[in-house]
Amino acid sequence: MSAAGPLLAVEDLVCRAGAARAVDGASFALGAGEIAALLGPSGCGKTTTLRAIAGFHQPEAGRILLRGEVVAGADVAVPAERRGIGFVFQDLALFPHLDVVGNIGFGLHRLPRGERAARVGELLRLLELEGLSARRPHELSGGQQQRVAVARALAPRPPLLLLDEPFSSLDAGLRVRLRDEVRALLKSLGVAALLVTHDQDEAFAFAARVGVMRAGRIEQWGTAYEVYHRPATRFVAGFVGGGRMLRGRLRADGAIETALGVLHAPRGLAAATAVEVLVRPDDLRLAPDSALRARVVDAAFRGAATLYRLRLADGSEVEALFPSHGSHAPGSELGIAADFADVVAFPAP
C-alpha cells in the first residue's frame, strides 16, 4: 500500500437488507494493484459489501473512500457510473442483443470511434476472444461468456475490478484455468481486484490478501498465509482449512500439554487452564521411530496426498496429510511427530 494511502478504504460499513443488517461494521483497505478476496459463508454480507463499493447499494452508516475521496457515506452517494469501478456480476449480465464487440465496447461510447475500436481489439487479444467478435452471448460457451464479461469490465481502464463469484457456474477444470488467467491479466495490467467467494481454495489461489466475513463483520483481514496459519478467531480457524481442535492444558510456564506432546503457547493467549489447539493436517508428519503413536481410523485418497484420520493414545482424533505413495490401512499404527510452524490455541469453551 502506497504512502499516499489505499486505493480503497471501507470504514465501519453498515448496510441493511430489508430489516436485517447485512453488513455490520465492516472495515478493510486495499492498495493500488492489490488483489484481494472476501471469503465467507452464504449470507455473511460479502455481495452487499461489494455492491456498496460499486455504488449499487447505499450504506446506512460508515464510509467508502476511493483514492482518499469519500464516495459513500451518511451524506454522500457518488453514482456508480462516476466511481470508475469495473464490476463482473455472478450472472455476467451480458447484453443478449449485442455481439462480443458491442458488449465489450458498451462503456466506451464517449471515446472516438478509432480509439474505441483499438481498445476493443486490444481486449479481444488479451482475453483470447479473437475470431468471436461477431457472436452473440448465446452463441458462446460459458468460459467465453466469462471472458467477455471481464473484458467489458476492464474496457474503461478501471483502477479497481470487483468480481462477484464470477467463476462459480463453470466446471472445475475451466474454473481453475480461467481464474488463473484473469489473475495473471490483472497483475500484468496493474489493476486492483476484490473477489467475493465462499470457496477458500479459490480465495487463496486468486488473492494475496483475504478478508474472512461472518455476520456482516470482517473477522480477519490479512495475507492468505496469515489467515490459514494464524487465524485470529475460532470462527476463522474452523472456516478456513481443514483441522481439528485438540484439548490441552496451559501450564504456568506458558507451555501447553497435549496428546501430541508439549507445545509452546502462542502470544496473547488468554489466561485459561483448559485450551484447545488447532491441528491442521499439514501440522503432522510421519516419524516411524517416534514414541508418539497414532492409529489409522480412516483414509481418503486425494491424489498426491492421502488424508488420514488418526486416533491418539487418549482417544482424541486429528487429521494428517501424508504422501499417497505410502499406503496405511485403517487399523494400522503409525509413528508421528508434531511439526507446527505456528501454534494456534484458544481458551476451551
N, C-alpha and C positions, 0 to 999 in steps of 0.2 A: 504494500500500500504506500503510495507516494506521500512525501512530506506535505503536499498540498491538501491532503485529505482523501477520503474514499470517494470512489465514483458514485456509489450508492450507500446511503445510510438509512436504516429503518430504526426508529426510536420509539419505544413504548407503544407500538401499534395496537390499536383496538378496533376490531371490525365486527359488526353484527350480521348474522344471517337469520332474519326473522327476529324472534325474541331472544335467541341464544347468542352468546359471544363466540364467534368462530375463531377470532384471533384475540388474545387476551394479554397484551403487554409484550409482544414480540420485539426483540431488538437484535440487530446484527449489522455488519458493514461489509462491503465488497469493493475491492480495489480495481483500478483500471486493468483490463486484460485478464482478470482473475476468473477462474471457472469454479463455480460452487454448486452445491445441491442442497435442497431442503428435503429431508428424509423423515418419514413418519407414517403412522397407520392412517387408514382412511378416516376422514372426518376430523383430523387434528388441526386443520386450518391452513394447510400448505397452499392449496389453489387460491383460497381467498387472499392470502398474503401476496401471491403472485399477481392477482388481478388488481389489488390495491396499488401495487408498484406500477403496473401498466397504465392505470387510470380508469379502469373499468368498474372500480368499487371505491366509494368514498369512505374513508375511515371515520369512526366516531371520535377517536382520540389518538394522540401520538402524532408523529411527523414522518414524512418520507422526503429525503433530500437526494437530488441528483447533482453531482459536481458542486455540492455546497448550497444549492438553491432549493428552497422548500417548494415541492410540487404538490404536496398533500398535507393538510393539517386542519386544525379547528376552523380556520377562516380562509384556507387556501385549497383550490381544486383546479390545478392546471389540467386542461383537457388532454386526453390520451394522445391525440394527434400532434400535440405540441411538446410532448416529452421526448420524442425521438428514440423510443424504445422498440425493438423488434419483439414479436410475440409469435410463438408456434403453438397453436392450440392442440389439445388432445385429439379432437376430431378433424384437425387440419383446416377445416373451413375454407377449402379451395372454392373458387367460383366456377360452378359447373358449365356456365355458358362461355367461359373464356378458355383459350388454349394455353399451353405452357408459357409461351411468351407473354400473353395477356395477363396471366396470373402473376408472373414474376415482376412484370413492369407496372403493376397496378398502382403502386405507391410512388411512381416516378413521373407522374403526369406533368409536374412543373418543370421537368428538365427538357431542354431542346431535344427534338426527335433523334438527332445523331447521338447525343450523349446517352439518351435512354437506351437506344439500340446497342450501343457499346457496352453499357453496364449489364444489360440482359445477356448479351453474348458472353461476357466475362463469367457470369454466374452459371450459364449453361455449361461452360467448360469446367468451372470449379466443382460443380455438383454432378458432373458426368451425365448431363441431360442433352447433349448434342445429338441431333437426329430425332428428338422427340418434341421439338418446338411447336409443331402444329397440332399435337394431340390434345384432346380434352381430358379432364381428370378421370372420367370413367374408362378411358382407353389406356390408363396407366396401371402398373402393378402397385401394390401397397408401398413398396420401397421407393418407387419412382415418385409417387404422390408425396411421400415424406420429404424427398429431396426438393421438390417444387415448393413445398411449404417453407422449408428452411431458406431456399433461395429468395423467395418473396420477402421473408422477414429480414434478410440481410441486404436486400437491394438498396434501401436508402442509407446504407452505411451507418447503422446504429452503433453507439458505443457499448450497448448492453442488449443482450438477447435473452428473453425469458422463454422457457420451454416447459409446457405443462404435460408431463408424461407422454411425449410425442412418439416414443418407440413401443408403447405397451401393446399395440394391436398387431405387431409384426411377429413372425415366428422367431424362435430363439436364435438361430444362426444369423438371420438377416438383421435382427435387432442388435446383436453384438457388433456386427460389421459396420452397420450404418452409424451406430453410436460412436464407435471409434473414429470413423471418417469425419463425422461432424465435429468431434472434439479436436482432431488434428487441424481441421479447417479453421475453427475459431482461434486456435493458438497461432496459426500462421497469419491470420488477419489481425490479431491483437484485440479481438472482440471479447469483452467480458460476458459471462453467461451465468444464469441461475436456473437450474433444472429442478423441477418438482418430481419426486418419485417415491414409491413405497418399497422399492427394490434396493436393498443395501448393496448388492453386487454392482448394480448399475450406478449407484451413487459413488461408490469407491472407484470404479473404473473411469467414470466421467470427470469427477470433480477433485480438485486439490484441497478444497475446504468443504466441510459438510456441517449442516445445521440439523440437529435432531429435534423434531417438534412433537409436543404432546399437549393435547387440550388447549391449543392456541398459544402455547409458550415455547420458546427455544430452550430446551433442556441443556444443550451443549452446542457450541459453535467452535469448530477447530479443524485441524487437519484430519484427513482420513485416519492417519496413524493414531492421533490422539483420541479420536472418538472410539476407535476399536480397542486400543491397548490401554487407554487411560480414561475410561468412561467416568463422567463427573457425577452421575446419579445411578441409582439402582435400575431405573427405567431404561436408561441408555445401555447399561450393561446387559440387560435382558433382551432389548430390542435389536441391538446391533451384534451380529456374530453369534455363533453357537457358544455354548458353555454351560457349566453347572455351578451352583453355589455350594461350597464345601464349608461345613461348620468348623469353627476354630475357637481357640481360647487365647485372648490377648493377655500376655504376661506383663508384669510390672516393668521389665526391661525393654518393652516395646516389641518383642518378638511374638509371633503367632504360632501356637502349637496346633497342627492339623494332622490328618491321617496321611498327608504327603510329607510330613516332616515339619521342622521348624522354619518358618518364613519370616523375612523382615517385614515389619508393618509399614505401610505407606505413610508419608507425612500427612498430617491433617486428619487422621482417623480419630473420630470422636471417642472419648473415653467410654469403653464398654468392655465387660469381661467376655461376653459371647459375641462373636463376629462371624461373618460369612465371607469367604474368599472366592473371587471369581476365577474359575479354572477354564480357560479356553482349550479347545482340542490341540492347539499348537503349543501349549504350555507344558506338555509332557513329551518325553522321548523314550524310546526303547533303551534299556540298560540291562542286558542279560545277567550280569554279575551283581546287580543291585540287591540289597536286602529288602528293598521296598517291592512287595509283590502285589499283583492285581490279577483277578480272574476275569476272563473274557465272557461277557454276558451276551453280547450281540455284535454283529459286524455288518457294515453296509459298504459295498464296493463303490468307490467314487472315481474310478479311472486311475489316475496317477497315485492316488492315496485311498486308503480304506479307513472309514470312520468306525472306531471301536467304542462300545460301551463297556466300561470296566468297573468291577466291584472291588473296593478296597477292603482291608482287613476289618475295619469297623463297620462294614456293611454299606457305607456311603458309595455313591456311584459318580463317576466322572466320564468324560468323553476324550478320545485321543485320536489324532490323525497320524497314521504310520504309512510308510511306502507300501504300495499294494503288491509289490513283488514278493513280499513275505506274508504268507497267509497264516493267520492264527484263529483256529476254530473256537466257537463258543465252548466254554468249559475248560479251556487250556489256561495255564498260569504263565504270566509274563513278569519279567523284571522291568521296572520303570523308574524314571527319575523326573523330578520336577525341574523345569527349565524356564523360569519366569524372567522375562525382561523387565516387567513391571508388575508388582503385586498390587492387586486392586481388592480392597476389602471394605465392607460396610457393617455397621452395628447390626446384629441379628434382630429380626423383627420379633 
